[in-house]
Amino acid sequence: MQINQETINEIREKNDILSLVSQYVKLEKRGRNYVGLCPFHDEKTPSFSVSPEKQICHCFGCKKGGNVFQFLEQIENISFVEAVRRLGENVGIEVAGEQKVVVANDNMKMIEMHELLRDYYHYVLKAIKEAEPALQYLYDRGFTDELINQEKIGYSPDISHFANDFLEKRGFDKALAYEAGLLSRNEENFTYYDRFRDRIMFPINNAQGHTVGFSGRTYKDQQPKYLNSPETPIFQKRQLLYHLDVARKSIRKQDEVLLLEGFMDVIKVNHAGLSNAIATMGTALSLEHQLQLKKLADNITLMFDGDNAGVEATLSVGETLLNAGSNVYVVPLRKGMDPDEMIKETGQERFVSYVEHNKIAFVSFKMRQMTHEVASNDLVYEQKLNEIVQNIGLVKSPVIRKKILHEASELFKVDFDSLNFEVSKYIPKREQVVTSPVQQVSYSKQERAERTVLKHFFMDKTLFMKMQDALTLNHFKKPAHQTIYEALTGYYTTEDEFQISQFLSGVSSESHSDVISIDDMMINEHPSIEEINDYIYVIHAQQEEKRTLQELKKELKQAVAEGDIENRNRLMQQIIILNRQKKQS
C-alpha cells in the first residue's frame, strides 16, 4: 500500500515522540533529553533516551528506537503502514487505502481467530434465546449494556462444534486453533471440539490491545467457575497484565498502578472511574510482571480482597514488589469484601473517594497485621522487628520512611533513634542514573574522517551538493556510512534541511545507531573548505592505500608461485610497512 509522503510527514510532525514513548516507558528529564528503562530489553540502569528536540528515541544498549513510526512498529510489532494509520488516527488524519491486513505468521493467525470469535460470541450474547439466562446473570451482577459492549463480553453456546464450525468455514486450520487454545482434541481419534461451552466469555487482551485468550465464566453451578485459555504462544500468564492496553495512559499520567487480584475486579473498578487498574491472570507475580510494573510506574498500589486470603496475597505480593525497588501502597478493603461488593455497598462515587483517601504504605499495612502477635509472643516479636527494620530500609521516600519509623517505634516500644540507626544499615546505595551509558567506540582514522564529513553533510545541504563530485559511495569504508551517504543523496533531492526524525525513515534499522551517533557529534559548525578537503583527502588516501595493498598481495602471490624469493621478501616488507601505517592511523 502506497501512502502519500506529504501525509506521512504531516502525521510524523503532529505526533510528539515524548508523548508517545511516555505511554510505554516511565521517563525522567536529564538535561535536554528524557531517559528511562528500555522497553525492548531488561536493564537496571536507564539507557533509553528520548529527544523532544530531534523527535527521536534511542537505546544505547540494544540500539532500538527511531522516530515515532519506528518506535510504534517495534513496541507494538506492527507494520509501517499500520503505524502510520494508528498515529494518523491520533491526530485526526485518515490514511486512505485497503484496510485488510495480510496475516503472515501463526501467532497473528491465532490472534485473528480470537478476535473473530470474540466478535461472534459478543453478537450471540444478545442474539439468541439460549443466551438470555447468561445475559440476565450479567445484568444481575451490575453489568450494563454499555459495559458489556465496552468489554465485548460474549456467550459461547452449549454446542460442541460452534467455534469449530465457525473457524472451519473461514478456512482456519483446526490444529492451529487447538494450539491457540480455542478447541480441545480427542487424542484417541484426533477429532476436535469446542473448549468453551455454555459460558459467559470475557476476552483477554495483550498489552497491544489484541485478544489473545478468553476467560469463560459459568452462570450456573458448573465447575470450574472460570475456565481460562491454556498457555499458548500468544497467551502466557507470566507476561500478561489484564487491561494494560486500556490503563496504560492513566498509569503513565498518574505514575501509579492499581494492582487487583482478578480481571472481574478490574472491569468493575475501571467502570467506577479508576482507570489505572490492572491485574494478573490468576497467577503469582512473575519476574516478567515485576519488570513490566517497574517500567510503567514508580508507585504500585495493591487492592486485594478483604478476606484472609486477600490479606495473605497482599503481604506476599507487597514484599516482592518492595524488594524489587517499587514504592508499594495498600488500599485495605472492608473485611470480607471484594471491590465489586464494596462498590455495590458504597456506590461508585464514594468507592472512588475511599480508594483515593485510603492508601497506606505497604510496611505500615504489614505492621498492622502483626499487632496481636507482637504483643503476645516475644519470640515472634524479635523476628517481626528484624523483618520490619529491613523492610523500612527499602522504602525509598525519606518522608514515608520517617512516618513508618514512628509507627514501628510505637508498635515495638523501641526508641526512635535506635530504630533509625538499625534501619540505616539496610538502606541500599542508590545507583547513579546514567543519562547516556554509551560504550566508548574506537574509530580508525578513515572512519573518523567519514563520520565528520557525514556530520557536515547533515548540517549543510549546499556543502553536500558541492562535494558529490569529490566523493562517491565506494570511497566510504564502513557499509553503514555507505548506506547513510546513499540515503542522503535521495533525501536531498526533495528536502532542503536535514531532520533526523524524517531521515531515519529512509535508512535501514541497522544504520540507525550510526545515524544517531553521527548526529550527536560535536564539530566545528563553520568549517573552511580546506578543513573539509583534509577529511576528504584522508578518505581518498585510505582508499588508495587499500588498492595498493591489494595490488601488492597480488604480486606477492605471483612471486611465491614463481619461486622468486628476492621479490617475495621485498613485497612482504612493503606489505608489513603498509599494515603498520594503517594501525598507527
C-alpha positions, 0 to 999 in steps of 0.5 A: 500500500502506497501512502502519500509522503506529504501525509506521512510527514504531516502525521510524523510532525503532529505526533510528539515522540515524548508523548508517545514513548511516555505511554510505554516507558516511565521517563525522567528529564536529564538535561535536554533529553528524557531517559528511562528503562528500555522497553525492548530489553531488561536493564537496571540502569536507564539507557533509553533516551528520548529527544523532544528536540530531534523527535527521536528515541534511542537505546544505547544498549540494544540500539532500538528506537527511531522516530515515532513510526519506528518506535510504534512498529517495534513496541507494538510489532506492527507494520509501517503502514499500520503505524502510520494509520494508528498515529494518523488516527491520533491526530485526526488524519485518515490514511486512505487505502485497503484496510485488510491486513495480510496475516503472515505468521501463526501467532497473528493467525491465532490472534485473528481467530480470537478476535473473530470469535470474540466478535461472534460470541459478543453478537450471540450474547444478545442474539439468541434465546439460549443466551438470555439466562447468561445475559440476565446473570450479567445484568444481575451482577451490575453489568450494563449494556454499555459495559458489556459492549465496552468489554465485548463480553460474549456467550459461547453456546452449549454446542460442541462444534460452534467455534469449530464450525465457525473457524472451519468455514473461514478456512482456519486450520483446526490444529492451529486453533487447538494450539491457540487454545480455542478447541480441545482434541480427542487424542484417541481419534484426533477429532476436535471440539469446542473448549468453551461451552455454555459460558459467559466469555470475557476476552483477554487482551495483550498489552497491544490491545489484541485478544489473545485468550478468553476467560469463560465464566459459568452462570450456573453451578458448573465447575470450574467457575472460570475456565481460562485459555491454556498457555499458548504462544500468544497467551502466557500468564507470566507476561500478561497484565489484564487491561494494560492496553486500556490503563496504560495512559492513566498509569503513565499520567498518574505514575501509579498502578492499581494492582487487583487480584482478578480481571472481574475486579478490574472491569468493575473498578475501571467502570467506577472511574479508576482507570489505572487498574490492572491485574494478573491472570490468576497467577503469582507475580512473575519476574516478567510482571515485576519488570513490566510494573517497574517500567510503567510506574514508580508507585504500585498500589495493591487492592486485594480482597478483604478476606484472609486470603486477600490479606495473605496475597497482599503481604506476599505480593507487597514484599516482592514488589518492595524488594524489587525497588517499587514504592508499594501502597495498600488500599485495605478493603472492608473485611470480607469484601471484594471491590465489586461488593464494596462498590455495590455497598458504597456506590461508585462515587464514594468507592472512588473517594475511599480508594483515593483517601485510603492508601497506606504504605505497604510496611505500615499495612504489614505492621498492622497485621502483626499487632496481636502477635507482637504483643503476645509472643516475644519470640515472634516479636524479635523476628517481626522487628528484624523483618520490619527494620529491613523492610523500612530500609527499602522504602525509598521516600525519606518522608514515608520512611520517617512516618513508618519509623514512628509507627514501628517505634510505637508498635515495638516500644523501641526508641526512635533513634535506635530504630533509625540507626538499625534501619540505616544499615539496610538502606541500599546505595542508590545507583547513579542514573546514567543519562547516556551509558554509551560504550566508548567506540574506537574509530580508525582514522578513515572512519573518523574522517567519514563520520565528520564529513557525514556530520557536515553533510547533515548540517549543510545541504549546499556543502553536500551538493558541492562535494558529490563530485569529490566523493562517491559511495565506494570511497566510504569504508564502513557499509553503514556510512555507505548506506547513510551517504546513499540515503542522503543523496535521495533525501536531498533531492526533495528536502532542503534541511536535514531532520533526523526524525524524517531521515531515519525513515529512509535508512535501514534499522541497522544504520540507525545507531550510526545515524544517531551517533553521527548526529550527536557529534560535536564539530566545528559548525563553520568549517573552511573548505580546506578543513573539509578537503583534509577529511576528504583527502584522508578518505581518498588516501585510505582508499588508495592505500587499500588498492595498493595493498591489494595490488601488492598481495597480488604480486606477492602471490605471483612471486611465491608461485614463481619461486622468486624469493628476492621479490617475495621478501621485498613485497612482504616488507612493503606489505608489513610497512603498509599494515603498520601505517594503517594501525598507527592511523 
